[in-house]
Amino acid sequence: MATNNLLDRRSTLKLGTLAVLGLIVPNIGLSDNTQNSFIHYSNGTVPEHFPNIPPEVISEVVGKSHFDLDGVKTLVNKRPELARSVWEWRFGDFESAIGAASHVGRRDIAQYLISQGARPTLFTFAMLGYYDVVKATIAASPGIQQITGPHGISLLDHALNGRRMTDSMTASENDNLERTIDYLTNLGNASGPDYIDLSLEDQQKYLGNYKYGTGDTDGFTIAINMRKLLSLGPIGGFGGALYKLGDNRFTYNGAPSVQISFDIQNGVVESLTLTDPDVRVVAKKVS
């Protein structure tokens, strides 16, 4: 009997230790009320994407990192790991929160994100004017300056966009930024691929809505973005840049595997064809 009591006591201690370590899984046969006692969400249910962070939160952080320091702080102060957020806009156009701040020249947002654990890239260092880092990186990996960042934006353009906040920068910071810009300019190949220029007048014939199905969202809108480039997006939605490769042929945001071609009859655009490695879609121009 004494032996049994000792075993029971040891079993109880062992179970208690496992419970503290979180290694005991609640019995799935427990009543609904008991199960709910393990859930601490306001509506009593586990979120749809748990344990992943909801994708709309990731999208919001990356989106706000283009322009809204206070909004970014509100989100990242709650979850510092969001400083490392990465979002795919579409067709493989991946952009991190710090990548967003970097290509629009928001030095303040980039520095805040770094302070919270973001991973700066060569594009970040170019925008910040970290001349020694940029030069050393290119020396260590010749040709890396030709790689483009989010949305197909070049390394040189990141540095040029660093001028956005010159009024709040020190003289030394401004000097280093200009040294970085001069260095990248003199390399001669840090401005991205040599796409074909398309005038604003030539852009007009492509603009409009294109449909490939009967649903309200089964189509694309071709518009002109803030960078004065043609863009392709879902009907009525935000679009990514189109870079011209040849006669009526474009690539999407610098993604090599995605191409868009337009069928023109008698000078009028009839349709577009979008292809990637797995999908080919033909969409007829409807407006």
ChimeraX attribute file (.defattr): number of C-alpha atoms within 10 A of each C-alpha:
attribute: neighborCount
match mode: 1-to-1
recipient: residues
	/A:1	6
	/A:2	7
	/A:3	8
	/A:4	9
	/A:5	10
	/A:6	11
	/A:7	12
	/A:8	12
	/A:9	11
	/A:10	12
	/A:11	12
	/A:12	12
	/A:13	12
	/A:14	11
	/A:15	13
	/A:16	13
	/A:17	13
	/A:18	13
	/A:19	13
	/A:20	9
	/A:21	9
	/A:22	9
	/A:23	10
	/A:24	12
	/A:25	8
	/A:26	11
	/A:27	9
	/A:28	9
	/A:29	8
	/A:30	10
	/A:31	9
	/A:32	9
	/A:33	8
	/A:34	13
	/A:35	14
	/A:36	14
	/A:37	9
	/A:38	10
	/A:39	12
	/A:40	10
	/A:41	10
	/A:42	7
	/A:43	8
	/A:44	12
	/A:45	10
	/A:46	13
	/A:47	12
	/A:48	9
	/A:49	9
	/A:50	8
	/A:51	8
	/A:52	8
	/A:53	13
	/A:54	12
	/A:55	10
	/A:56	9
	/A:57	13
	/A:58	20
	/A:59	19
	/A:60	16
	/A:61	27
	/A:62	26
	/A:63	19
	/A:64	19
	/A:65	27
	/A:66	21
	/A:67	16
	/A:68	14
	/A:69	17
	/A:70	12
	/A:71	14
	/A:72	23
	/A:73	20
	/A:74	11
	/A:75	18
	/A:76	19
	/A:77	12
	/A:78	9
	/A:79	12
	/A:80	16
	/A:81	14
	/A:82	23
	/A:83	28
	/A:84	21
	/A:85	21
	/A:86	18
	/A:87	19
	/A:88	14
	/A:89	17
	/A:90	12
	/A:91	13
	/A:92	17
	/A:93	17
	/A:94	14
	/A:95	20
	/A:96	25
	/A:97	29
	/A:98	30
	/A:99	28
	/A:100	25
	/A:101	28
	/A:102	32
	/A:103	26
	/A:104	20
	/A:105	27
	/A:106	25
	/A:107	25
	/A:108	14
	/A:109	24
	/A:110	28
	/A:111	17
	/A:112	17
	/A:113	26
	/A:114	14
	/A:115	12
	/A:116	18
	/A:117	13
	/A:118	21
	/A:119	17
	/A:120	18
	/A:121	14
	/A:122	20
	/A:123	26
	/A:124	28
	/A:125	22
	/A:126	30
	/A:127	32
	/A:128	29
	/A:129	27
	/A:130	18
	/A:131	23
	/A:132	13
	/A:133	14
	/A:134	23
	/A:135	16
	/A:136	11
	/A:137	14
	/A:138	15
	/A:139	12
	/A:140	10
	/A:141	10
	/A:142	10
	/A:143	12
	/A:144	15
	/A:145	24
	/A:146	18
	/A:147	16
	/A:148	21
	/A:149	25
	/A:150	21
	/A:151	20
	/A:152	19
	/A:153	19
	/A:154	22
	/A:155	30
	/A:156	27
	/A:157	23
	/A:158	28
	/A:159	30
	/A:160	24
	/A:161	20
	/A:162	26
	/A:163	21
	/A:164	15
	/A:165	14
	/A:166	14
	/A:167	9
	/A:168	11
	/A:169	15
	/A:170	10
	/A:171	11
	/A:172	10
	/A:173	16
	/A:174	19
	/A:175	14
	/A:176	18
	/A:177	25
	/A:178	18
	/A:179	17
	/A:180	26
	/A:181	25
	/A:182	15
	/A:183	16
	/A:184	24
	/A:185	17
	/A:186	10
	/A:187	13
	/A:188	12
	/A:189	18
	/A:190	21
	/A:191	19
	/A:192	19
	/A:193	15
	/A:194	10
	/A:195	14
	/A:196	12
	/A:197	11
	/A:198	13
	/A:199	10
	/A:200	12
	/A:201	7
	/A:202	9
	/A:203	15
	/A:204	13
	/A:205	13
	/A:206	23
	/A:207	17
	/A:208	17
	/A:209	21
	/A:210	23
	/A:211	23
	/A:212	17
	/A:213	13
	/A:214	8
	/A:215	8
	/A:216	8
	/A:217	13
	/A:218	13
	/A:219	22
	/A:220	23
	/A:221	22
	/A:222	27
	/A:223	24
	/A:224	20
	/A:225	15
	/A:226	8
	/A:227	8
	/A:228	13
	/A:229	19
	/A:230	24
	/A:231	23
	/A:232	24
	/A:233	18
	/A:234	17
	/A:235	18
	/A:236	14
	/A:237	12
	/A:238	14
	/A:239	22
	/A:240	24
	/A:241	25
	/A:242	26
	/A:243	25
	/A:244	22
	/A:245	16
	/A:246	11
	/A:247	9
	/A:248	14
	/A:249	16
	/A:250	22
	/A:251	21
	/A:252	26
	/A:253	25
	/A:254	25
	/A:255	17
	/A:256	10
	/A:257	13
	/A:258	18
	/A:259	22
	/A:260	22
	/A:261	19
	/A:262	21
	/A:263	16
	/A:264	14
	/A:265	9
	/A:266	6
	/A:267	8
	/A:268	12
	/A:269	17
	/A:270	16
	/A:271	20
	/A:272	23
	/A:273	16
	/A:274	17
	/A:275	16
	/A:276	14
	/A:277	8
	/A:278	6
	/A:279	8
	/A:280	13
	/A:281	15
	/A:282	19
	/A:283	20
	/A:284	20
	/A:285	23
	/A:286	11
	/A:287	9
